[in-house]
Amino acid sequence: MARESGTPLILNWDNRDSSFLKYGVKFRQIMHQRGNQGKNIKENILTGVDSPTVLLMERSSEGFFVANKGENKFNIPVLDLTLTNLDGCYRELRNNFTVAIEHREQGKKFITRWISWNRGGMEVQKRNALYFIREPFNQCQV
């Protein structure tokens, strides 16, 4: 659902009432609207996450999506996003928390705040999907 093109198909009836599906559609609609406003929303699968069960995809700098299809929580304390278009403040649609992606030492970019000021990296519960949209940076300073 977070992809730029194509028609999403949901084939697993066990997940039909999952809230992450509803928010996946909302994410897709927001990215489509931003594309209509002339913003670059091209998708790019990111290789910064070394996991066979986790997919991380950016939609240029306008948003990103992370899915954990595994049976265990995915937790990575440091995530280097230097080679991505992501930068700034992003709000997760379903859980309404913010993360900051900022330049740090030697020009590298990292998630510097994941939900709280003192948590970097990334954490995604098992069989879950999170959808982030770009917000003004002052939203991350609250």
DSSP file with accessible surface (Angstrom, degrees, kcal/mol):
  #  RESIDUE AA STRUCTURE BP1 BP2  ACC     N-H-->O    O-->H-N    N-H-->O    O-->H-N    TCO  KAPPA ALPHA  PHI   PSI    X-CA   Y-CA   Z-CA
    1    1 A M              0   0   42      0, 0.0    20,-0.0     0, 0.0    27,-0.0   0.000 360.0 360.0 360.0 -23.6    0.0    0.0    0.0
    2    2 A A        +     0   0    2     25,-0.1    23,-0.0    26,-0.0    63,-0.0   0.564 360.0 108.6 -85.1  -5.7    2.9    2.3    0.5
    3    3 A R  S    S-     0   0  130      1,-0.1    56,-0.1     2,-0.1    39,-0.0  -0.288  72.7-128.2 -72.4 156.6    4.2    1.9   -3.0
    4    4 A E  S    S+     0   0   66     27,-0.0     2,-0.2    28,-0.0    -1,-0.1   0.879  84.9  26.4 -72.3 -40.1    3.9    4.7   -5.6
    5    5 A S  S    S+     0   0   87      2,-0.1    -2,-0.1     0, 0.0     2,-0.0  -0.690  90.3  45.1-122.8 173.7    2.3    2.7   -8.3
    6    6 A G  S    S-     0   0   52     -2,-0.2     0, 0.0     2,-0.0     0, 0.0  -0.142  82.3 -73.7  86.4 175.4    0.1   -0.3   -8.8
    7    7 A T        -     0   0  124     -2,-0.0     2,-0.2     2,-0.0    -2,-0.1  -0.955  44.3-127.7-113.6 120.7   -3.0   -1.5   -7.0
    8    8 A P        -     0   0   49      0, 0.0     2,-0.4     0, 0.0    -2,-0.0  -0.456  22.1-162.4 -69.8 138.3   -2.6   -2.9   -3.5
    9    9 A L        -     0   0  136     -2,-0.2     2,-0.7     0, 0.0    -2,-0.0  -0.990   7.3-158.2-121.5 129.3   -4.2   -6.3   -2.9
   10   10 A I        +     0   0   83     -2,-0.4     6,-0.0     1,-0.1    11,-0.0  -0.920  19.7 166.6-107.4 112.1   -4.8   -7.6    0.6
   11   11 A L        +     0   0  149     -2,-0.7     2,-0.9     1,-0.1    -1,-0.1   0.580  49.5  85.8-104.6 -12.2   -5.1  -11.4    0.5
   12   12 A N    >   -     0   0   77      1,-0.2     3,-1.7     2,-0.0     4,-0.2  -0.795  54.6-167.5 -97.5 105.6   -4.9  -12.4    4.1
   13   13 A W  G >  S+     0   0  182     -2,-0.9     3,-1.2     1,-0.3     4,-0.3   0.765  83.1  71.1 -63.6 -23.9   -8.4  -12.2    5.7
   14   14 A D  G 3  S+     0   0  143      1,-0.2    -1,-0.3     2,-0.1     3,-0.2   0.791 104.2  41.4 -62.0 -25.7   -6.9  -12.5    9.2
   15   15 A N  G X  S+     0   0   58     -3,-1.7     3,-2.1     1,-0.2    -1,-0.2   0.365  80.0 107.6-102.9   5.5   -5.5   -9.0    8.8
   16   16 A R  T <  S+     0   0  135     -3,-1.2    -1,-0.2     1,-0.3    -2,-0.1   0.786  86.4  40.7 -61.9 -25.9   -8.6   -7.3    7.1
   17   17 A D  T 3  S+     0   0  140     -4,-0.3    -1,-0.3    -3,-0.2     2,-0.1   0.351  85.3 126.8-101.4   6.8   -9.5   -5.4   10.3
   18   18 A S    X>  -     0   0   31     -3,-2.1     3,-1.2     1,-0.1     4,-1.0  -0.425  61.0-137.3 -67.2 135.9   -5.9   -4.5   11.2
   19   19 A S  H 3> S+     0   0   53      1,-0.3     4,-2.2     2,-0.2     5,-0.2   0.798  99.6  68.8 -65.9 -25.7   -5.4   -0.8   11.8
   20   20 A F  H 3> S+     0   0   36      1,-0.2     4,-1.4     2,-0.2    -1,-0.3   0.805  96.2  55.6 -67.4 -21.1   -2.2   -0.8    9.9
   21   21 A L  H <> S+     0   0   22     -3,-1.2     4,-1.9    -6,-0.2    -1,-0.2   0.940 106.7  48.4 -71.0 -46.1   -4.1   -1.5    6.7
   22   22 A K  H  X S+     0   0  137     -4,-1.0     4,-1.9     1,-0.2    -2,-0.2   0.919 114.1  46.6 -59.5 -41.1   -6.3    1.6    7.1
   23   23 A Y  H  X S+     0   0   50     -4,-2.2     4,-2.6     1,-0.2    -1,-0.2   0.785 105.5  59.8 -77.2 -23.5   -3.3    3.7    7.8
   24   24 A G  H  X S+     0   0    0     -4,-1.4     4,-2.3    -5,-0.2    -1,-0.2   0.911 106.9  47.1 -64.8 -40.7   -1.5    2.2    4.8
   25   25 A V  H  X S+     0   0   65     -4,-1.9     4,-2.4     2,-0.2    -2,-0.2   0.924 111.6  50.8 -64.9 -42.9   -4.3    3.5    2.6
   26   26 A K  H  X S+     0   0   87     -4,-1.9     4,-2.6     2,-0.2    -2,-0.2   0.922 109.6  50.6 -61.5 -43.5   -4.1    6.9    4.3
   27   27 A F  H  X S+     0   0    0     -4,-2.6     4,-2.6     1,-0.2     5,-0.2   0.935 109.9  50.3 -58.7 -46.6   -0.3    7.0    3.7
   28   28 A R  H  X S+     0   0   60     -4,-2.3     4,-2.3     1,-0.2    -1,-0.2   0.914 111.1  49.0 -59.4 -42.6   -0.9    6.2    0.0
   29   29 A Q  H  X S+     0   0  111     -4,-2.4     4,-2.6     2,-0.2    -1,-0.2   0.917 111.0  49.4 -65.4 -42.6   -3.5    9.0   -0.3
   30   30 A I  H  X S+     0   0   23     -4,-2.6     4,-2.6     2,-0.2     5,-0.2   0.928 111.6  48.7 -63.6 -43.4   -1.2   11.6    1.4
   31   31 A M  H  X S+     0   0    0     -4,-2.6     4,-2.2     1,-0.2    -1,-0.2   0.913 111.2  50.7 -64.2 -39.4    1.7   10.6   -0.9
   32   32 A H  H  X S+     0   0  115     -4,-2.3     4,-2.2    -5,-0.2    -2,-0.2   0.933 110.6  49.2 -62.5 -44.7   -0.6   10.9   -3.9
   33   33 A Q  H  X S+     0   0  109     -4,-2.6     4,-1.1     1,-0.2    -2,-0.2   0.915 111.0  49.4 -61.2 -43.5   -1.8   14.3   -2.8
   34   34 A R  H  <>S+     0   0   39     -4,-2.6     5,-2.2     1,-0.2    -1,-0.2   0.870 108.7  53.2 -66.6 -34.7    1.8   15.5   -2.3
   35   35 A G  H ><5S+     0   0   25     -4,-2.2     3,-1.7     1,-0.2    -1,-0.2   0.904 106.2  53.1 -63.9 -39.5    2.7   14.3   -5.7
   36   36 A N  H 3<5S+     0   0  121     -4,-2.2    -1,-0.2     1,-0.3    -2,-0.2   0.748 102.4  59.6 -66.3 -24.1   -0.2   16.3   -7.2
   37   37 A Q  T 3<5S-     0   0  128     -4,-1.1    -1,-0.3    -3,-0.2    -2,-0.2   0.388 126.6-101.8 -83.0   2.7    1.3   19.3   -5.4
   38   38 A G  T < 5S+     0   0   68     -3,-1.7    -3,-0.2     1,-0.3     2,-0.2   0.501  76.3 140.8  91.5   5.1    4.5   18.9   -7.4
   39   39 A K      < -     0   0   89     -5,-2.2     2,-0.5    -6,-0.2    -1,-0.3  -0.535  59.4-109.5 -81.6 148.3    6.5   17.3   -4.6
   40   40 A N        +     0   0   96     -2,-0.2    22,-0.5     1,-0.1    21,-0.4  -0.666  43.8 164.1 -77.8 121.1    8.8   14.4   -5.4
   41   41 A I        +     0   0   18     -2,-0.5    19,-0.2    19,-0.1    -1,-0.1   0.048  15.4 151.7-125.8  24.2    7.4   11.2   -4.0
   42   42 A K        -     0   0  121     17,-0.2    18,-1.4     1,-0.1     2,-0.2  -0.284  42.8-122.4 -60.3 141.7    9.4    8.6   -5.8
   43   43 A E  E     -A   59   0A  40     16,-0.2     2,-0.3    14,-0.0    16,-0.2  -0.525  28.6-179.6 -89.4 152.2    9.9    5.3   -3.9
   44   44 A N  E     -A   58   0A  76     14,-1.9    14,-2.6    -2,-0.2     2,-0.4  -0.916  24.9-134.5-151.1 120.9   13.2    3.8   -3.0
   45   45 A I  E     -A   57   0A  77     -2,-0.3     2,-0.4    12,-0.2    12,-0.2  -0.643  29.3-137.9 -74.9 129.5   13.7    0.5   -1.1
   46   46 A L  E     -A   56   0A  16     10,-2.9    10,-0.5    -2,-0.4     3,-0.4  -0.744  16.6-163.8 -96.5 137.9   16.4    1.2    1.6
   47   47 A T        +     0   0  135     -2,-0.4    -1,-0.1     1,-0.2    10,-0.1   0.326  66.1 100.2 -99.6   7.7   19.1   -1.3    2.3
   48   48 A G        +     0   0   41      8,-0.1     2,-0.6     1,-0.1    32,-0.2   0.690  69.4  74.2 -68.4 -16.8   20.1    0.2    5.6
   49   49 A V        -     0   0   15     -3,-0.4     2,-1.3     7,-0.1     7,-0.1  -0.876  69.3-158.5-102.2 116.6   18.2   -2.5    7.5
   50   50 A D        +     0   0  163     -2,-0.6    -2,-0.1     2,-0.0    -3,-0.1  -0.694  50.4 112.4 -95.7  81.2   19.9   -5.9    7.5
   51   51 A S    >   -     0   0   26     -2,-1.3     3,-0.5     3,-0.3    -2,-0.1  -0.966  60.6-145.5-151.4 134.7   16.9   -8.1    8.2
   52   52 A P  T 3  S+     0   0  122      0, 0.0    -1,-0.1     0, 0.0    -2,-0.0   0.634 104.3  44.7 -75.0  -9.5   15.0  -10.7    6.1
   53   53 A T  T 3  S+     0   0   50     15,-0.0    16,-2.7     1,-0.0    17,-0.4   0.462  99.6  77.1-111.9  -3.0   11.7   -9.7    7.8
   54   54 A V  E <   - B   0  68A  15     -3,-0.5     2,-0.5    14,-0.2    -3,-0.3  -0.932  54.1-168.9-117.4 131.1   11.9   -5.9    7.8
   55   55 A L  E     - B   0  67A  73     12,-2.4    12,-2.4    -2,-0.4     2,-0.5  -0.974   2.5-173.1-116.5 129.5   11.2   -3.7    4.8
   56   56 A L  E     +AB  46  66A   2    -10,-0.5   -10,-2.9    -2,-0.5     2,-0.4  -0.992   9.6 174.7-123.6 124.6   12.1    0.0    4.9
   57   57 A M  E     -AB  45  65A   2      8,-2.6     8,-2.7    -2,-0.5     2,-0.3  -0.998  15.3-152.7-135.4 133.3   11.0    2.2    2.0
   58   58 A E  E     -AB  44  64A   0    -14,-2.6   -14,-1.9    -2,-0.4     2,-0.5  -0.734  12.2-150.6-100.0 153.9   11.3    6.0    1.5
   59   59 A R  E >>  -AB  43  63A   5      4,-3.2     3,-1.6     1,-0.5     4,-0.7  -0.764  64.6 -83.2-116.9  76.1    9.0    8.2   -0.7
   60   60 A S  T 34 S-     0   0    5    -18,-1.4    -1,-0.5    -2,-0.5     3,-0.3  -0.281  89.5 -39.6  50.7-134.2   11.7   10.7   -1.4
   61   61 A S  T 34 S+     0   0   38    -21,-0.4    26,-0.3     1,-0.2    -1,-0.3   0.473 129.0  81.6 -95.9   1.1   11.8   13.1    1.6
   62   62 A E  T <4 S-     0   0   20     -3,-1.6    72,-2.5   -22,-0.5     2,-0.3   0.702 104.1 -30.6 -82.1 -19.7    8.0   13.2    2.0
   63   63 A G  E  <  -BC  59 133A   0     -4,-0.7    -4,-3.2    -3,-0.3     2,-0.3  -0.984  49.3-143.2-179.3 169.5    7.6   10.0    3.9
   64   64 A F  E     -BC  58 132A   2     68,-1.9    68,-3.2    -2,-0.3     2,-0.4  -0.980   7.0-149.9-151.1 164.1    8.7    6.5    4.7
   65   65 A F  E     -BC  57 131A  23     -8,-2.7    -8,-2.6    -2,-0.3     2,-0.4  -0.982   7.2-171.3-135.0 137.8    7.3    3.1    5.5
   66   66 A V  E     -BC  56 130A   0     64,-2.4    64,-2.9    -2,-0.4     2,-0.4  -0.999   5.4-174.6-134.5 132.3    8.6    0.3    7.7
   67   67 A A  E     -BC  55 129A  22    -12,-2.4   -12,-2.4    -2,-0.4     2,-0.6  -0.991  11.7-163.5-127.4 136.8    7.1   -3.2    7.9
   68   68 A N  E     +BC  54 128A   2     60,-3.2    60,-1.5    -2,-0.4   -14,-0.2  -0.943  12.3 172.5-117.3 105.9    8.1   -6.0   10.1
   69   69 A K        +     0   0  144    -16,-2.7   -15,-0.1    -2,-0.6    -1,-0.1   0.430  48.5 106.6 -91.6   3.1    6.6   -9.3    8.9
   70   70 A G  S    S-     0   0    8    -17,-0.4    57,-1.4     2,-0.2     4,-0.1  -0.185  79.3-118.8 -80.7 172.1    8.6  -11.3   11.4
   71   71 A E  S    S+     0   0  103     55,-0.2     2,-0.3     2,-0.1    55,-0.2   0.443  93.5  61.0 -86.5  -4.4    7.5  -13.1   14.6
   72   72 A N  S    S-     0   0  129     53,-0.1    55,-0.2     1,-0.0    -2,-0.2  -0.912  92.9 -96.5-125.7 154.9    9.8  -11.0   16.8
   73   73 A K        -     0   0  104     -2,-0.3     2,-0.5    53,-0.1    52,-0.2  -0.386  36.7-134.1 -62.6 139.9   10.2   -7.3   17.6
   74   74 A F  E     +H  124   0B  30     50,-3.1    50,-2.7    -4,-0.1     2,-0.4  -0.900  30.8 172.6 -99.4 125.3   12.8   -5.5   15.4
   75   75 A N  E     +H  123   0B  84     -2,-0.5    48,-0.2    48,-0.2    46,-0.1  -0.979   9.7 171.1-138.8 120.3   15.0   -3.3   17.4
   76   76 A I  E     -H  122   0B  38     46,-2.8    46,-2.7    -2,-0.4     3,-0.1  -0.993  19.5-157.6-130.1 122.0   18.1   -1.5   16.0
   77   77 A P  S    S+     0   0   95      0, 0.0     2,-0.4     0, 0.0    43,-0.1   0.809  81.7  29.8 -72.5 -27.7   19.9    1.1   18.3
   78   78 A V        -     0   0   94     42,-0.1     2,-0.5    43,-0.1    34,-0.1  -0.997  63.7-175.4-135.2 130.2   21.6    3.0   15.4
   79   79 A L        -     0   0    3     -2,-0.4    32,-0.9    32,-0.2     2,-0.6  -0.952  15.9-148.4-130.5 110.7   20.3    3.3   11.9
   80   80 A D  B     +D  110   0A  63     -2,-0.5    30,-0.2   -32,-0.2     3,-0.2  -0.689  23.0 168.9 -79.9 116.6   22.5    5.1    9.3
   81   81 A L    >   +     0   0    5     28,-3.1     3,-1.8    -2,-0.6     5,-0.2   0.014  33.6 124.2-115.2  26.4   20.3    6.9    6.8
   82   82 A T  T 3  S+     0   0   45     27,-0.5    -1,-0.1     1,-0.3    28,-0.1   0.862  72.6  51.1 -57.8 -39.1   23.1    8.9    5.1
   83   83 A L  T 3  S+     0   0  169     -3,-0.2    -1,-0.3    26,-0.1     2,-0.2   0.212  98.1  89.3 -89.6  20.2   22.3    7.6    1.6
   84   84 A T  S <  S-     0   0   18     -3,-1.8   -23,-0.1     2,-0.2    -3,-0.1  -0.615  79.2-126.0-108.5 171.3   18.6    8.4    1.8
   85   85 A N  S    S+     0   0   93    -25,-0.2     2,-0.2    -2,-0.2    -1,-0.1   0.459  75.2 115.4 -87.6  -7.3   16.5   11.4    0.9
   86   86 A L        +     0   0    1     -5,-0.2     2,-0.3    23,-0.0    -2,-0.2  -0.461  31.7 144.6 -71.6 135.9   15.0   11.4    4.5
   87   87 A D        +     0   0   58    -26,-0.3     2,-0.3    -2,-0.2    15,-0.2  -0.850  43.2  17.8-169.5 128.8   15.8   14.4    6.6
   88   88 A G  E    S-E  101   0A   8     13,-3.1    13,-2.8    -2,-0.3     2,-0.4  -0.802  96.1 -16.1 115.7-147.8   13.8   16.3    9.3
   89   89 A a  E     -EF 100 135A   1     46,-0.7    46,-2.6    -2,-0.3     2,-0.4  -0.814  51.6-175.5-106.8 137.8   10.7   15.5   11.3
   90   90 A Y  E     -EF  99 134A   0      9,-2.5     9,-2.4    -2,-0.4     2,-0.5  -0.996  12.3-149.5-134.5 137.7    8.3   12.7   10.5
   91   91 A R  E     -EF  98 133A  63     42,-2.7    42,-2.2    -2,-0.4     2,-0.4  -0.906  17.4-130.2-108.8 132.5    5.0   11.8   12.2
   92   92 A E  E  >  - F   0 132A   0      5,-3.3     4,-1.2    -2,-0.5     5,-0.3  -0.662  17.5-145.4 -80.0 130.0    3.7    8.2   12.4
   93   93 A L  T  4 S+     0   0    8     38,-2.8    -1,-0.1    -2,-0.4    39,-0.1   0.896  87.8  36.5 -68.6 -44.8    0.1    8.2   11.2
   94   94 A R  T  4 S+     0   0   50     37,-0.3    -1,-0.2     1,-0.2    36,-0.1   0.926 128.4  30.2 -79.3 -45.3   -1.5    5.5   13.4
   95   95 A N  T  4 S-     0   0   84      2,-0.1    -2,-0.2     0, 0.0    -1,-0.2   0.509  95.9-136.5 -95.6  -6.8    0.4    6.0   16.7
   96   96 A N     <  +     0   0  109     -4,-1.2     2,-0.3     1,-0.2    -3,-0.1   0.869  54.1 134.5  54.5  47.1    0.9    9.7   16.3
   97   97 A F        -     0   0   31     -5,-0.3    -5,-3.3    19,-0.0     2,-0.3  -0.857  45.5-131.1-117.6 160.5    4.5    9.9   17.5
   98   98 A T  E     -E   91   0A  37     -2,-0.3    17,-1.5    17,-0.2     2,-0.3  -0.805  14.4-166.8-112.0 154.4    7.4   11.7   15.8
   99   99 A V  E     -EG  90 114A   1     -9,-2.4    -9,-2.5    -2,-0.3     2,-0.4  -0.957  12.6-142.8-131.4 151.7   10.9   10.8   14.8
  100  100 A A  E     -EG  89 113A   0     13,-1.6    12,-2.5    -2,-0.3    13,-1.2  -0.957   6.4-164.4-117.4 136.5   13.8   13.0   13.8
  101  101 A I  E     +EG  88 111A   0    -13,-2.8   -13,-3.1    -2,-0.4     2,-0.3  -0.986  27.6 163.8-118.6 118.1   16.3   12.2   11.2
  102  102 A E  E     - G   0 110A  37      8,-2.4     8,-2.5    -2,-0.5     2,-0.3  -0.933  41.9-100.6-137.9 158.0   19.3   14.5   11.4
  103  103 A H  E     + G   0 109A  99     -2,-0.3     6,-0.3     6,-0.2     2,-0.1  -0.570  47.6 163.8 -74.9 137.6   22.9   15.0   10.3
  104  104 A R    >   -     0   0  119      4,-3.7     3,-1.2     1,-0.3     4,-0.2  -0.350  44.2  -2.1-130.1-144.6   25.4   14.1   13.0
  105  105 A E  G >  S+     0   0  118      1,-0.2     3,-1.9     2,-0.2    -1,-0.3  -0.077 127.7   2.7 -57.6 142.2   29.2   13.3   13.1
  106  106 A Q  G 3  S-     0   0  172      1,-0.3    -1,-0.2    -3,-0.1    -3,-0.0   0.772 126.8 -67.0  52.7  32.9   31.1   13.3    9.8
  107  107 A G  G <  S+     0   0   47     -3,-1.2    -1,-0.3     1,-0.2    -2,-0.2   0.560  94.8 143.2  73.6   7.8   28.0   14.4    7.8
  108  108 A K    <   -     0   0   82     -3,-1.9    -4,-3.7    -4,-0.2     2,-0.4  -0.501  44.2-133.3 -82.1 151.6   26.1   11.1    8.4
  109  109 A K  E     + G   0 103A  15     -6,-0.3   -28,-3.1    -2,-0.1   -27,-0.5  -0.889  29.6 168.0-107.4 138.3   22.4   11.0    9.0
  110  110 A F  E     -DG  80 102A  27     -8,-2.5    -8,-2.4    -2,-0.4     2,-0.7  -0.947  46.4 -99.0-139.9 157.8   20.7    9.1   11.7
  111  111 A I  E     + G   0 101A   5    -32,-0.9    10,-1.3    -2,-0.3   -10,-0.3  -0.734  43.2 178.0 -72.5 116.0   17.4    8.7   13.5
  112  112 A T  E     +     0   0A  22    -12,-2.5     2,-0.4    -2,-0.7    -1,-0.2   0.643  64.6  31.3 -99.7 -20.4   18.1   10.8   16.5
  113  113 A R  E     - G   0 100A  22    -13,-1.2   -13,-1.6    -3,-0.1     2,-0.7  -0.924  57.6-178.5-141.3 115.1   14.7   10.7   18.2
  114  114 A W  E    S- G   0  99A   6      5,-3.6     2,-2.1     2,-0.6   -15,-0.2  -0.923  82.5 -41.2-112.4 100.6   12.4    7.6   18.0
  115  115 A I  S    S+     0   0  100    -17,-1.5     2,-0.3    -2,-0.7   -17,-0.2  -0.192 134.9  44.1  72.9 -43.5    9.3    8.6   20.0
  116  116 A S  S >  S-     0   0   46     -2,-2.1     3,-1.2     3,-0.2    -2,-0.6  -0.832  87.8-110.7-129.0 166.1   11.4   10.2   22.8
  117  117 A W  T 3  S+     0   0  148     -2,-0.3    -2,-0.1     1,-0.2    -1,-0.1   0.755 114.9  47.4 -64.5 -27.3   14.4   12.6   23.0
  118  118 A N  T 3  S+     0   0  149     -4,-0.1     2,-0.5     1,-0.1    -1,-0.2   0.267  94.9  83.9-104.8  15.2   16.7    9.9   24.3
  119  119 A R    <   +     0   0   53     -3,-1.2    -5,-3.6    -7,-0.1    -3,-0.2  -0.947  48.8 170.9-123.0 116.3   16.0    7.0   21.9
  120  120 A G        +     0   0   23     -2,-0.5    -8,-0.2    -7,-0.2   -42,-0.1  -0.265  47.0  44.2 -97.7-164.9   17.7    6.8   18.5
  121  121 A G  S    S-     0   0    1    -10,-1.3     2,-0.3   -42,-0.1    -8,-0.1  -0.287  90.6 -73.3  67.8-151.0   17.5    3.9   16.1
  122  122 A M  E     -H   76   0B   0    -46,-2.7   -46,-2.8   -44,-0.1     2,-0.4  -0.998  32.1-170.3-151.5 142.8   14.3    2.1   15.3
  123  123 A E  E     +H   75   0B  56     -2,-0.3     2,-0.4   -48,-0.2   -48,-0.2  -0.989   8.5 176.1-137.5 127.2   11.9   -0.3   17.0
  124  124 A V  E     -H   74   0B   1    -50,-2.7   -50,-3.1    -2,-0.4     3,-0.1  -0.994  27.1-126.8-133.7 125.5    9.0   -2.1   15.3
  125  125 A Q    >   -     0   0   94     -2,-0.4     3,-0.6   -52,-0.2   -57,-0.2  -0.181  45.3 -76.7 -64.4 162.5    6.7   -4.6   16.9
  126  126 A K  T 3  S+     0   0  119      1,-0.2   -55,-0.2   -55,-0.2    -1,-0.1  -0.244 112.6   5.6 -62.4 146.4    6.2   -8.1   15.3
  127  127 A R  T 3  S+     0   0  146    -57,-1.4     2,-0.3   -55,-0.2    -1,-0.2   0.897 104.8 126.6  44.5  56.6    3.9   -8.2   12.4
  128  128 A N  E <   -C   68   0A  27    -60,-1.5   -60,-3.2    -3,-0.6     2,-0.4  -0.940  46.3-154.0-139.2 158.6    3.4   -4.5   12.3
  129  129 A A  E     -C   67   0A   5     -2,-0.3     2,-0.4   -62,-0.2   -62,-0.2  -0.997   6.7-162.6-136.5 139.9    3.7   -1.6    9.8
  130  130 A L  E     -C   66   0A   7    -64,-2.9   -64,-2.4    -2,-0.4     2,-0.5  -0.975   2.9-159.5-124.9 140.3    4.4    2.0   10.5
  131  131 A Y  E     -C   65   0A   5     -2,-0.4   -38,-2.8   -66,-0.2     2,-0.4  -0.976   8.9-167.8-125.2 122.1    3.8    4.9    8.1
  132  132 A F  E     -CF  64  92A   0    -68,-3.2   -68,-1.9    -2,-0.5     2,-0.4  -0.907   3.3-167.1-116.4 135.5    5.6    8.3    8.5
  133  133 A I  E     -CF  63  91A   5    -42,-2.2   -42,-2.7    -2,-0.4   -70,-0.3  -0.917  32.2-102.1-119.9 145.4    4.9   11.6    6.8
  134  134 A R  E     + F   0  90A  82    -72,-2.5   -44,-0.3    -2,-0.4   -72,-0.1  -0.403  43.0 178.1 -66.0 137.0    7.1   14.6    6.7
  135  135 A E  E     - F   0  89A  39    -46,-2.6   -46,-0.7    -2,-0.1     5,-0.1  -0.886  42.2 -75.2-130.6 163.8    6.1   17.4    9.1
  136  136 A P    >   -     0   0   77      0, 0.0     3,-2.1     0, 0.0     4,-0.4  -0.350  48.3-117.7 -58.1 143.9    7.7   20.8    9.9
  137  137 A F  G >  S+     0   0   67      1,-0.3     3,-1.8     2,-0.2     4,-0.5   0.803 109.8  69.5 -60.9 -29.1   10.7   20.3   12.1
  138  138 A N  G >  S+     0   0   91      1,-0.3     3,-0.8     2,-0.2    -1,-0.3   0.740  86.7  69.4 -63.4 -17.5    9.2   22.2   15.1
  139  139 A Q  G X  S+     0   0   89     -3,-2.1     3,-0.6     1,-0.2    -1,-0.3   0.792  96.8  52.5 -67.7 -26.0    6.7   19.3   15.5
  140  140 A a  G <  S+     0   0    4     -3,-1.8    -1,-0.2    -4,-0.4    -2,-0.2   0.586  99.7  63.4 -83.3 -10.5    9.7   17.1   16.6
  141  141 A Q  G <         0   0  111     -3,-0.8    -1,-0.2    -4,-0.5    -2,-0.2   0.423 360.0 360.0 -94.1   1.9   10.7   19.6   19.2
  142  142 A V    <         0   0  145     -3,-0.6    -3,-0.0    -4,-0.2     0, 0.0  -0.517 360.0 360.0 -80.1 360.0    7.5   19.3   21.2
